[in-house]
Amino acid sequence: MAKQSVIARSLKKPKYKSRVVRRCFRCGRKRGYMRDFDLCRICFRELANRGEIPGIKKSSW
């Protein structure tokens, strides 16, 4: 869980476009971020396993 100050800082418009930090909207994690879902890999897996993300299911073959 990221600190509230770090999350607030990432929401501000950066001075340069290349400094944008995308963070998970649930936990604030910046690494392992998936743009399509606006989630980090950990939160994505939790929600997918619970079936809360429509169209996503665990693969098995």
PDB file of N, CA, C and O in Angstrom:
ATOM      1  N   MET A   1       0.840  -1.180   0.000  1.00  0.00           N
ATOM      2  CA  MET A   1       0.000   0.000   0.000  1.00  0.00           C
ATOM      3  C   MET A   1       0.885   1.242   0.000  1.00  0.00           C
ATOM      4  O   MET A   1       1.717   1.422   0.888  1.00  0.00           O
ATOM      5  N   ALA A   2       0.699   2.082  -0.987  1.00  0.00           N
ATOM      6  CA  ALA A   2       1.473   3.313  -1.098  1.00  0.00           C
ATOM      7  C   ALA A   2       0.943   4.355  -0.113  1.00  0.00           C
ATOM      8  O   ALA A   2      -0.239   4.360   0.232  1.00  0.00           O
ATOM      9  N   LYS A   3       1.844   5.240   0.336  1.00  0.00           N
ATOM     10  CA  LYS A   3       1.440   6.307   1.243  1.00  0.00           C
ATOM     11  C   LYS A   3       0.495   7.272   0.529  1.00  0.00           C
ATOM     12  O   LYS A   3       0.569   7.447  -0.687  1.00  0.00           O
ATOM     13  N   GLN A   4      -0.386   7.887   1.297  1.00  0.00           N
ATOM     14  CA  GLN A   4      -1.353   8.821   0.723  1.00  0.00           C
ATOM     15  C   GLN A   4      -0.667  10.004   0.051  1.00  0.00           C
ATOM     16  O   GLN A   4      -1.151  10.512  -0.961  1.00  0.00           O
ATOM     17  N   SER A   5       0.463  10.446   0.613  1.00  0.00           N
ATOM     18  CA  SER A   5       1.168  11.584   0.023  1.00  0.00           C
ATOM     19  C   SER A   5       1.742  11.230  -1.352  1.00  0.00           C
ATOM     20  O   SER A   5       1.764  12.068  -2.253  1.00  0.00           O
ATOM     21  N   VAL A   6       2.202  10.000  -1.507  1.00  0.00           N
ATOM     22  CA  VAL A   6       2.758   9.560  -2.790  1.00  0.00           C
ATOM     23  C   VAL A   6       1.650   9.440  -3.834  1.00  0.00           C
ATOM     24  O   VAL A   6       1.840   9.792  -4.998  1.00  0.00           O
ATOM     25  N   ILE A   7       0.500   8.942  -3.409  1.00  0.00           N
ATOM     26  CA  ILE A   7      -0.641   8.818  -4.318  1.00  0.00           C
ATOM     27  C   ILE A   7      -1.120  10.204  -4.746  1.00  0.00           C
ATOM     28  O   ILE A   7      -1.415  10.425  -5.920  1.00  0.00           O
ATOM     29  N   ALA A   8      -1.195  11.132  -3.800  1.00  0.00           N
ATOM     30  CA  ALA A   8      -1.631  12.493  -4.115  1.00  0.00           C
ATOM     31  C   ALA A   8      -0.660  13.167  -5.078  1.00  0.00           C
ATOM     32  O   ALA A   8      -1.081  13.891  -5.980  1.00  0.00           O
ATOM     33  N   ARG A   9       0.627  12.935  -4.891  1.00  0.00           N
ATOM     34  CA  ARG A   9       1.630  13.536  -5.765  1.00  0.00           C
ATOM     35  C   ARG A   9       1.509  12.997  -7.182  1.00  0.00           C
ATOM     36  O   ARG A   9       1.713  13.734  -8.147  1.00  0.00           O
ATOM     37  N   SER A  10       1.180  11.719  -7.315  1.00  0.00           N
ATOM     38  CA  SER A  10       1.066  11.130  -8.657  1.00  0.00           C
ATOM     39  C   SER A  10      -0.175  11.616  -9.396  1.00  0.00           C
ATOM     40  O   SER A  10      -0.233  11.533 -10.623  1.00  0.00           O
ATOM     41  N   LEU A  11      -1.164  12.119  -8.669  1.00  0.00           N
ATOM     42  CA  LEU A  11      -2.384  12.612  -9.305  1.00  0.00           C
ATOM     43  C   LEU A  11      -2.207  14.007  -9.885  1.00  0.00           C
ATOM     44  O   LEU A  11      -2.972  14.414 -10.759  1.00  0.00           O
ATOM     45  N   LYS A  12      -1.212  14.742  -9.410  1.00  0.00           N
ATOM     46  CA  LYS A  12      -0.959  16.087  -9.928  1.00  0.00           C
ATOM     47  C   LYS A  12      -0.389  16.016 -11.346  1.00  0.00           C
ATOM     48  O   LYS A  12       0.272  15.044 -11.713  1.00  0.00           O
ATOM     49  N   LYS A  13      -0.654  17.054 -12.133  1.00  0.00           N
ATOM     50  CA  LYS A  13      -0.135  17.103 -13.493  1.00  0.00           C
ATOM     51  C   LYS A  13       1.372  17.350 -13.440  1.00  0.00           C
ATOM     52  O   LYS A  13       1.809  18.331 -12.838  1.00  0.00           O
ATOM     53  N   PRO A  14       2.179  16.474 -14.063  1.00  0.00           N
ATOM     54  CA  PRO A  14       3.634  16.649 -14.002  1.00  0.00           C
ATOM     55  C   PRO A  14       4.120  17.785 -14.898  1.00  0.00           C
ATOM     56  O   PRO A  14       3.429  18.216 -15.822  1.00  0.00           O
ATOM     57  N   LYS A  15       5.314  18.250 -14.599  1.00  0.00           N
ATOM     58  CA  LYS A  15       5.923  19.331 -15.376  1.00  0.00           C
ATOM     59  C   LYS A  15       6.203  18.874 -16.802  1.00  0.00           C
ATOM     60  O   LYS A  15       6.036  19.641 -17.751  1.00  0.00           O
ATOM     61  N   TYR A  16       6.623  17.638 -16.947  1.00  0.00           N
ATOM     62  CA  TYR A  16       6.920  17.054 -18.260  1.00  0.00           C
ATOM     63  C   TYR A  16       6.068  15.810 -18.459  1.00  0.00           C
ATOM     64  O   TYR A  16       5.787  15.079 -17.509  1.00  0.00           O
ATOM     65  N   LYS A  17       5.663  15.579 -19.691  1.00  0.00           N
ATOM     66  CA  LYS A  17       4.761  14.461 -20.005  1.00  0.00           C
ATOM     67  C   LYS A  17       5.375  13.099 -19.671  1.00  0.00           C
ATOM     68  O   LYS A  17       4.660  12.164 -19.310  1.00  0.00           O
ATOM     69  N   SER A  18       6.694  12.991 -19.790  1.00  0.00           N
ATOM     70  CA  SER A  18       7.355  11.711 -19.557  1.00  0.00           C
ATOM     71  C   SER A  18       7.426  11.338 -18.070  1.00  0.00           C
ATOM     72  O   SER A  18       7.815  10.220 -17.732  1.00  0.00           O
ATOM     73  N   ARG A  19       7.060  12.245 -17.204  1.00  0.00           N
ATOM     74  CA  ARG A  19       7.114  11.978 -15.764  1.00  0.00           C
ATOM     75  C   ARG A  19       5.814  11.414 -15.198  1.00  0.00           C
ATOM     76  O   ARG A  19       5.688  11.257 -13.984  1.00  0.00           O
ATOM     77  N   VAL A  20       4.865  11.114 -16.045  1.00  0.00           N
ATOM     78  CA  VAL A  20       3.588  10.578 -15.581  1.00  0.00           C
ATOM     79  C   VAL A  20       3.827   9.236 -14.904  1.00  0.00           C
ATOM     80  O   VAL A  20       4.501   8.366 -15.454  1.00  0.00           O
ATOM     81  N   VAL A  21       3.267   9.073 -13.702  1.00  0.00           N
ATOM     82  CA  VAL A  21       3.361   7.814 -12.974  1.00  0.00           C
ATOM     83  C   VAL A  21       1.960   7.246 -12.868  1.00  0.00           C
ATOM     84  O   VAL A  21       1.097   7.828 -12.212  1.00  0.00           O
ATOM     85  N   ARG A  22       1.735   6.126 -13.503  1.00  0.00           N
ATOM     86  CA  ARG A  22       0.424   5.489 -13.429  1.00  0.00           C
ATOM     87  C   ARG A  22       0.418   4.543 -12.247  1.00  0.00           C
ATOM     88  O   ARG A  22       1.357   3.770 -12.055  1.00  0.00           O
ATOM     89  N   ARG A  23      -0.644   4.604 -11.452  1.00  0.00           N
ATOM     90  CA  ARG A  23      -0.738   3.792 -10.247  1.00  0.00           C
ATOM     91  C   ARG A  23      -2.060   3.043 -10.210  1.00  0.00           C
ATOM     92  O   ARG A  23      -3.060   3.474 -10.784  1.00  0.00           O
ATOM     93  N   CYS A  24      -2.036   1.924  -9.528  1.00  0.00           N
ATOM     94  CA  CYS A  24      -3.239   1.121  -9.307  1.00  0.00           C
ATOM     95  C   CYS A  24      -4.233   1.961  -8.498  1.00  0.00           C
ATOM     96  O   CYS A  24      -3.851   2.597  -7.516  1.00  0.00           O
ATOM     97  N   PHE A  25      -5.497   1.964  -8.906  1.00  0.00           N
ATOM     98  CA  PHE A  25      -6.464   2.797  -8.190  1.00  0.00           C
ATOM     99  C   PHE A  25      -6.869   2.175  -6.853  1.00  0.00           C
ATOM    100  O   PHE A  25      -7.399   2.877  -5.992  1.00  0.00           O
ATOM    101  N   ARG A  26      -6.631   0.872  -6.658  1.00  0.00           N
ATOM    102  CA  ARG A  26      -6.989   0.237  -5.392  1.00  0.00           C
ATOM    103  C   ARG A  26      -5.915   0.393  -4.328  1.00  0.00           C
ATOM    104  O   ARG A  26      -6.213   0.776  -3.197  1.00  0.00           O
ATOM    105  N   CYS A  27      -4.656   0.096  -4.684  1.00  0.00           N
ATOM    106  CA  CYS A  27      -3.604   0.071  -3.669  1.00  0.00           C
ATOM    107  C   CYS A  27      -2.526   1.124  -3.876  1.00  0.00           C
ATOM    108  O   CYS A  27      -1.755   1.397  -2.957  1.00  0.00           O
ATOM    109  N   GLY A  28      -2.453   1.722  -5.063  1.00  0.00           N
ATOM    110  CA  GLY A  28      -1.466   2.758  -5.312  1.00  0.00           C
ATOM    111  C   GLY A  28      -0.128   2.249  -5.799  1.00  0.00           C
ATOM    112  O   GLY A  28       0.820   3.026  -5.909  1.00  0.00           O
ATOM    113  N   ARG A  29      -0.027   0.968  -6.092  1.00  0.00           N
ATOM    114  CA  ARG A  29       1.235   0.386  -6.553  1.00  0.00           C
ATOM    115  C   ARG A  29       1.564   0.879  -7.961  1.00  0.00           C
ATOM    116  O   ARG A  29       0.678   0.963  -8.812  1.00  0.00           O
ATOM    117  N   LYS A  30       2.837   1.205  -8.211  1.00  0.00           N
ATOM    118  CA  LYS A  30       3.218   1.709  -9.533  1.00  0.00           C
ATOM    119  C   LYS A  30       3.882   0.660 -10.406  1.00  0.00           C
ATOM    120  O   LYS A  30       3.920   0.816 -11.627  1.00  0.00           O
ATOM    121  N   ARG A  31       4.402  -0.395  -9.820  1.00  0.00           N
ATOM    122  CA  ARG A  31       5.064  -1.433 -10.604  1.00  0.00           C
ATOM    123  C   ARG A  31       4.080  -2.555 -10.899  1.00  0.00           C
ATOM    124  O   ARG A  31       3.227  -2.878 -10.071  1.00  0.00           O
ATOM    125  N   GLY A  32       4.201  -3.145 -12.076  1.00  0.00           N
ATOM    126  CA  GLY A  32       3.290  -4.221 -12.473  1.00  0.00           C
ATOM    127  C   GLY A  32       1.905  -3.697 -12.798  1.00  0.00           C
ATOM    128  O   GLY A  32       0.909  -4.366 -12.524  1.00  0.00           O
ATOM    129  N   TYR A  33       1.829  -2.506 -13.381  1.00  0.00           N
ATOM    130  CA  TYR A  33       0.563  -1.828 -13.666  1.00  0.00           C
ATOM    131  C   TYR A  33       0.045  -2.238 -15.040  1.00  0.00           C
ATOM    132  O   TYR A  33       0.813  -2.303 -15.999  1.00  0.00           O
ATOM    133  N   MET A  34      -1.252  -2.515 -15.139  1.00  0.00           N
ATOM    134  CA  MET A  34      -1.892  -2.843 -16.410  1.00  0.00           C
ATOM    135  C   MET A  34      -2.836  -1.722 -16.790  1.00  0.00           C
ATOM    136  O   MET A  34      -3.829  -1.476 -16.105  1.00  0.00           O
ATOM    137  N   ARG A  35      -2.523  -1.032 -17.899  1.00  0.00           N
ATOM    138  CA  ARG A  35      -3.320   0.113 -18.324  1.00  0.00           C
ATOM    139  C   ARG A  35      -4.749  -0.254 -18.662  1.00  0.00           C
ATOM    140  O   ARG A  35      -5.670   0.512 -18.379  1.00  0.00           O
ATOM    141  N   ASP A  36      -4.947  -1.416 -19.263  1.00  0.00           N
ATOM    142  CA  ASP A  36      -6.295  -1.815 -19.704  1.00  0.00           C
ATOM    143  C   ASP A  36      -7.283  -1.866 -18.544  1.00  0.00           C
ATOM    144  O   ASP A  36      -8.468  -1.581 -18.716  1.00  0.00           O
ATOM    145  N   PHE A  37      -6.792  -2.229 -17.366  1.00  0.00           N
ATOM    146  CA  PHE A  37      -7.673  -2.405 -16.216  1.00  0.00           C
ATOM    147  C   PHE A  37      -7.449  -1.372 -15.127  1.00  0.00           C
ATOM    148  O   PHE A  37      -8.220  -1.321 -14.168  1.00  0.00           O
ATOM    149  N   ASP A  38      -6.412  -0.542 -15.246  1.00  0.00           N
ATOM    150  CA  ASP A  38      -6.067   0.470 -14.244  1.00  0.00           C
ATOM    151  C   ASP A  38      -5.769  -0.181 -12.893  1.00  0.00           C
ATOM    152  O   ASP A  38      -6.056   0.382 -11.837  1.00  0.00           O
ATOM    153  N   LEU A  39      -5.179  -1.392 -12.952  1.00  0.00           N
ATOM    154  CA  LEU A  39      -4.863  -2.169 -11.749  1.00  0.00           C
ATOM    155  C   LEU A  39      -3.433  -2.672 -11.808  1.00  0.00           C
ATOM    156  O   LEU A  39      -2.852  -2.801 -12.886  1.00  0.00           O
ATOM    157  N   CYS A  40      -2.866  -2.959 -10.632  1.00  0.00           N
ATOM    158  CA  CYS A  40      -1.579  -3.638 -10.600  1.00  0.00           C
ATOM    159  C   CYS A  40      -1.842  -5.139 -10.761  1.00  0.00           C
ATOM    160  O   CYS A  40      -2.987  -5.587 -10.705  1.00  0.00           O
ATOM    161  N   ARG A  41      -0.790  -5.892 -10.958  1.00  0.00           N
ATOM    162  CA  ARG A  41      -0.940  -7.331 -11.219  1.00  0.00           C
ATOM    163  C   ARG A  41      -1.547  -8.069 -10.028  1.00  0.00           C
ATOM    164  O   ARG A  41      -2.268  -9.049 -10.211  1.00  0.00           O
ATOM    165  N   ILE A  42      -1.263  -7.608  -8.817  1.00  0.00           N
ATOM    166  CA  ILE A  42      -1.747  -8.290  -7.615  1.00  0.00           C
ATOM    167  C   ILE A  42      -3.254  -8.076  -7.457  1.00  0.00           C
ATOM    168  O   ILE A  42      -4.004  -9.026  -7.231  1.00  0.00           O
ATOM    169  N   CYS A  43      -3.684  -6.828  -7.577  1.00  0.00           N
ATOM    170  CA  CYS A  43      -5.115  -6.524  -7.473  1.00  0.00           C
ATOM    171  C   CYS A  43      -5.890  -7.159  -8.626  1.00  0.00           C
ATOM    172  O   CYS A  43      -7.012  -7.630  -8.440  1.00  0.00           O
ATOM    173  N   PHE A  44      -5.286  -7.172  -9.824  1.00  0.00           N
ATOM    174  CA  PHE A  44      -5.929  -7.806 -10.972  1.00  0.00           C
ATOM    175  C   PHE A  44      -6.184  -9.279 -10.694  1.00  0.00           C
ATOM    176  O   PHE A  44      -7.269  -9.793 -10.966  1.00  0.00           O
ATOM    177  N   ARG A  45      -5.187  -9.949 -10.154  1.00  0.00           N
ATOM    178  CA  ARG A  45      -5.330 -11.383  -9.883  1.00  0.00           C
ATOM    179  C   ARG A  45      -6.390 -11.642  -8.818  1.00  0.00           C
ATOM    180  O   ARG A  45      -7.182 -12.575  -8.951  1.00  0.00           O
ATOM    181  N   GLU A  46      -6.415 -10.825  -7.759  1.00  0.00           N
ATOM    182  CA  GLU A  46      -7.418 -10.994  -6.711  1.00  0.00           C
ATOM    183  C   GLU A  46      -8.832 -10.843  -7.264  1.00  0.00           C
ATOM    184  O   GLU A  46      -9.707 -11.667  -6.998  1.00  0.00           O
ATOM    185  N   LEU A  47      -9.043  -9.779  -8.038  1.00  0.00           N
ATOM    186  CA  LEU A  47     -10.375  -9.531  -8.588  1.00  0.00           C
ATOM    187  C   LEU A  47     -10.759 -10.576  -9.633  1.00  0.00           C
ATOM    188  O   LEU A  47     -11.917 -10.991  -9.696  1.00  0.00           O
ATOM    189  N   ALA A  48      -9.800 -11.002 -10.450  1.00  0.00           N
ATOM    190  CA  ALA A  48     -10.090 -12.004 -11.479  1.00  0.00           C
ATOM    191  C   ALA A  48     -10.451 -13.346 -10.848  1.00  0.00           C
ATOM    192  O   ALA A  48     -11.359 -14.028 -11.325  1.00  0.00           O
ATOM    193  N   ASN A  49      -9.762 -13.725  -9.801  1.00  0.00           N
ATOM    194  CA  ASN A  49     -10.061 -14.997  -9.135  1.00  0.00           C
ATOM    195  C   ASN A  49     -11.434 -14.981  -8.469  1.00  0.00           C
ATOM    196  O   ASN A  49     -12.095 -16.015  -8.374  1.00  0.00           O
ATOM    197  N   ARG A  50     -11.861 -13.802  -8.008  1.00  0.00           N
ATOM    198  CA  ARG A  50     -13.187 -13.674  -7.406  1.00  0.00           C
ATOM    199  C   ARG A  50     -14.277 -13.525  -8.462  1.00  0.00           C
ATOM    200  O   ARG A  50     -15.464 -13.587  -8.141  1.00  0.00           O
ATOM    201  N   GLY A  51     -13.879 -13.328  -9.726  1.00  0.00           N
ATOM    202  CA  GLY A  51     -14.848 -13.184 -10.809  1.00  0.00           C
ATOM    203  C   GLY A  51     -15.458 -11.808 -10.883  1.00  0.00           C
ATOM    204  O   GLY A  51     -16.569 -11.661 -11.392  1.00  0.00           O
ATOM    205  N   GLU A  52     -14.769 -10.790 -10.390  1.00  0.00           N
ATOM    206  CA  GLU A  52     -15.317  -9.438 -10.357  1.00  0.00           C
ATOM    207  C   GLU A  52     -14.927  -8.608 -11.578  1.00  0.00           C
ATOM    208  O   GLU A  52     -15.388  -7.475 -11.718  1.00  0.00           O
ATOM    209  N   ILE A  53     -14.085  -9.150 -12.469  1.00  0.00           N
ATOM    210  CA  ILE A  53     -13.737  -8.456 -13.705  1.00  0.00           C
ATOM    211  C   ILE A  53     -14.456  -9.172 -14.845  1.00  0.00           C
ATOM    212  O   ILE A  53     -14.149 -10.329 -15.134  1.00  0.00           O
ATOM    213  N   PRO A  54     -15.412  -8.500 -15.500  1.00  0.00           N
ATOM    214  CA  PRO A  54     -16.157  -9.170 -16.555  1.00  0.00           C
ATOM    215  C   PRO A  54     -15.272  -9.547 -17.740  1.00  0.00           C
ATOM    216  O   PRO A  54     -14.428  -8.765 -18.178  1.00  0.00           O
ATOM    217  N   GLY A  55     -15.480 -10.747 -18.245  1.00  0.00           N
ATOM    218  CA  GLY A  55     -14.755 -11.209 -19.420  1.00  0.00           C
ATOM    219  C   GLY A  55     -13.416 -11.858 -19.118  1.00  0.00           C
ATOM    220  O   GLY A  55     -12.734 -12.296 -20.044  1.00  0.00           O
ATOM    221  N   ILE A  56     -13.018 -11.935 -17.864  1.00  0.00           N
ATOM    222  CA  ILE A  56     -11.738 -12.532 -17.486  1.00  0.00           C
ATOM    223  C   ILE A  56     -12.000 -13.820 -16.722  1.00  0.00           C
ATOM    224  O   ILE A  56     -12.776 -13.840 -15.767  1.00  0.00           O
ATOM    225  N   LYS A  57     -11.345 -14.898 -17.153  1.00  0.00           N
ATOM    226  CA  LYS A  57     -11.441 -16.153 -16.408  1.00  0.00           C
ATOM    227  C   LYS A  57     -10.077 -16.816 -16.397  1.00  0.00           C
ATOM    228  O   LYS A  57      -9.248 -16.578 -17.276  1.00  0.00           O
ATOM    229  N   LYS A  58      -9.858 -17.634 -15.411  1.00  0.00           N
ATOM    230  CA  LYS A  58      -8.572 -18.318 -15.263  1.00  0.00           C
ATOM    231  C   LYS A  58      -8.422 -19.348 -16.372  1.00  0.00           C
ATOM    232  O   LYS A  58      -9.324 -20.145 -16.628  1.00  0.00           O
ATOM    233  N   SER A  59      -7.277 -19.317 -17.019  1.00  0.00           N
ATOM    234  CA  SER A  59      -7.055 -20.254 -18.118  1.00  0.00           C
ATOM    235  C   SER A  59      -6.562 -21.593 -17.571  1.00  0.00           C
ATOM    236  O   SER A  59      -5.858 -21.644 -16.562  1.00  0.00           O
ATOM    237  N   SER A  60      -6.934 -22.647 -18.236  1.00  0.00           N
ATOM    238  CA  SER A  60      -6.441 -23.980 -17.899  1.00  0.00           C
ATOM    239  C   SER A  60      -6.436 -24.813 -19.176  1.00  0.00           C
ATOM    240  O   SER A  60      -7.392 -24.766 -19.950  1.00  0.00           O
ATOM    241  N   TRP A  61      -5.392 -25.557 -19.396  1.00  0.00           N
ATOM    242  CA  TRP A  61      -5.293 -26.399 -20.582  1.00  0.00           C
ATOM    243  C   TRP A  61      -4.531 -27.658 -20.276  1.00  0.00           C
ATOM    244  O   TRP A  61      -4.344 -28.496 -21.158  1.00  0.00           O
TER     245      TRP A  61
END
